[in-house]
Amino acid sequence: MENVMTNAWKIARKGKENFGGKVKEYFSQALRMAWAIFKKGEKTMSGVNGTIKDFDLPELEGTGKQVAWANKIRQEAAGTLQDEVTHEEWKEGQPKRSVAQLVEALQNEEATQEYLDELPEFLVDRTIKSMNELLERYERMIEIATNPSAKFWIDNRGNQEKNYMFNKFAEYVQTGVKEF
């Protein structure tokens, strides 16, 4: 409630600066505007399925040789996985577009809300959809990246025909279809 009132007074002062008169003359309308902003914020945040959480890579399990080799493979795969999370398909036949700004916005709830508040109303729903799709890709990337089996990484290395340059990983992160 305090946030709404504070925002209403800011809006009323801005009205006075722009158009003259007294702040109290603008307060009634400013309060309606502040409530609308507050309600929009509640609505938009409820549509976002979360934020990006940090994760740690587990120690790999296997023989010393397997672990050393698998660590290199996992490091090579990281670029492919990250690229799939930070890019989305938006039109058929078009290259994927970067959603790096959404990654930044999804670091915490405050940043997400601030990002959504700055958008024009007609973009909010599509942006929330893109954010949720990004979060789904991120979860699938974590599923792959946190696999502790050295054998998994060796069997799915990027230079094999079945997974040339981690195509199967990329497809899974984008679509959820698991073929590895």
C-alpha positions in Angstrom: 0.0 0.0 0.0 2.8 2.4 0.9 4.3 1.8 -2.6 1.1 2.8 -4.3 0.8 6.0 -2.2 4.4 6.9 -2.8 4.0 6.3 -6.5 0.8 8.4 -6.5 2.5 11.4 -5.0 5.4 11.1 -7.5 2.9 11.0 -10.4 1.0 14.0 -8.9 4.3 16.0 -8.5 5.2 15.2 -12.1 1.7 16.5 -13.2 2.4 19.7 -11.3 5.8 20.1 -13.0 4.4 19.5 -16.4 1.2 21.4 -16.3 1.4 23.8 -13.3 -1.1 24.2 -10.5 -1.0 22.4 -7.1 0.0 18.8 -6.4 -3.3 18.1 -4.7 -5.2 18.9 -7.9 -3.5 15.9 -9.6 -3.6 13.5 -6.7 -6.9 11.9 -7.3 -6.0 10.9 -10.9 -2.5 10.1 -9.8 -3.9 7.6 -7.3 -5.9 5.9 -10.0 -2.8 5.7 -12.2 -0.7 4.3 -9.3 -3.3 1.6 -8.6 -3.4 0.6 -12.2 0.4 0.3 -12.3 0.3 -1.8 -9.1 -2.4 -4.1 -10.4 -0.6 -4.5 -13.7 2.5 -5.5 -11.8 0.6 -8.1 -9.8 -0.9 -9.6 -12.9 2.3 -9.7 -14.9 4.5 -11.3 -12.2 1.9 -14.0 -11.6 2.3 -15.0 -15.2 6.1 -15.6 -15.0 7.0 -19.1 -13.8 10.1 -18.1 -11.8 13.5 -16.7 -12.1 16.9 -18.1 -13.1 18.6 -19.9 -10.3 22.3 -20.5 -10.1 23.4 -24.2 -10.1 26.7 -26.0 -9.5 28.1 -28.7 -11.7 28.5 -32.0 -9.9 31.8 -33.8 -9.7 31.8 -36.4 -12.5 31.7 -40.1 -11.6 34.0 -42.6 -13.4 37.6 -43.6 -13.7 40.3 -40.8 -13.6 40.7 -41.0 -17.4 37.0 -40.9 -18.0 36.5 -38.0 -15.7 39.3 -36.0 -17.3 37.9 -36.6 -20.8 34.3 -36.0 -19.8 35.2 -32.7 -18.2 36.6 -31.5 -21.5 33.5 -32.7 -23.3 31.2 -31.0 -20.8 33.1 -27.8 -21.1 32.7 -27.9 -24.9 29.0 -28.6 -24.6 28.5 -25.6 -22.3 28.7 -23.1 -25.2 26.1 -25.0 -27.2 23.8 -25.3 -24.2 24.1 -21.6 -23.3 23.4 -20.5 -26.9 20.2 -22.6 -27.0 19.0 -21.0 -23.8 19.7 -17.5 -24.8 18.1 -17.7 -28.3 14.6 -18.5 -29.3 12.8 -19.4 -32.5 10.4 -16.6 -33.3 9.4 -17.1 -37.0 9.6 -20.2 -39.0 12.4 -20.1 -41.5 14.1 -17.2 -39.7 17.3 -17.4 -37.6 16.8 -17.6 -33.8 16.8 -14.3 -32.0 18.7 -13.4 -28.9 16.8 -13.1 -25.7 19.8 -12.1 -23.6 17.8 -9.1 -22.2 15.3 -11.6 -20.8 18.0 -13.6 -19.2 19.2 -10.4 -17.4 15.6 -9.6 -16.4 15.0 -13.0 -15.0 17.8 -12.8 -12.4 15.4 -11.9 -9.7 11.7 -10.9 -9.2 12.5 -7.2 -8.9 14.4 -7.1 -12.2 11.6 -9.1 -13.9 8.9 -6.7 -12.7 11.0 -3.6 -13.6 11.5 -5.0 -17.1 7.8 -5.8 -17.6 6.8 -2.4 -16.2 8.9 -0.6 -18.9 7.2 -2.5 -21.8 4.3 -1.2 -23.7 1.1 -3.1 -22.7 0.8 -4.9 -26.1 4.2 -6.6 -25.6 3.7 -7.8 -22.1 1.9 -11.1 -22.8 4.3 -12.2 -25.6 7.3 -11.2 -23.4 5.9 -13.3 -20.5 5.5 -16.2 -22.9 9.1 -15.8 -24.1 10.3 -15.6 -20.4 8.5 -18.9 -19.6 9.9 -20.6 -22.6 13.4 -19.4 -21.7 12.9 -20.8 -18.2 11.9 -24.2 -19.6 15.0 -24.2 -21.9 17.1 -23.3 -18.9 15.7 -26.2 -16.8 16.4 -28.6 -19.7 19.9 -27.2 -19.9 20.4 -27.8 -16.2 19.2 -31.4 -16.6 21.9 -32.0 -19.2 24.7 -30.0 -17.5 24.3 -31.6 -14.1 24.5 -35.2 -15.3 27.3 -36.6 -13.1 28.1 -39.6 -15.3 31.4 -39.4 -17.2 30.0 -42.2 -19.4 27.1 -40.0 -20.3 29.4 -37.2 -21.5 31.7 -39.6 -23.4 28.8 -41.4 -25.1 27.2 -38.1 -26.1 30.3 -36.2 -27.2 30.0 -33.7 -30.0 32.1 -35.4 -32.6 30.0 -38.5 -32.9 27.7 -38.8 -35.9 24.6 -39.2 -33.7 25.3 -35.9 -31.8 27.5 -34.0 -34.2 28.5 -30.8 -32.3 25.8 -31.5 -29.7 22.9 -31.2 -32.1 20.8 -33.6 -29.9 21.5 -31.5 -26.8 20.5 -28.3 -28.6 17.3 -29.9 -30.0 16.3 -31.1 -26.5 16.9 -27.7 -24.9 14.8 -26.0 -27.6 12.0 -28.5 -28.0 12.0 -30.9 -25.0 12.4 -33.9 -27.4 15.0 -36.1 -25.9 17.0 -38.3 -28.3 20.2 -39.0 -26.5 
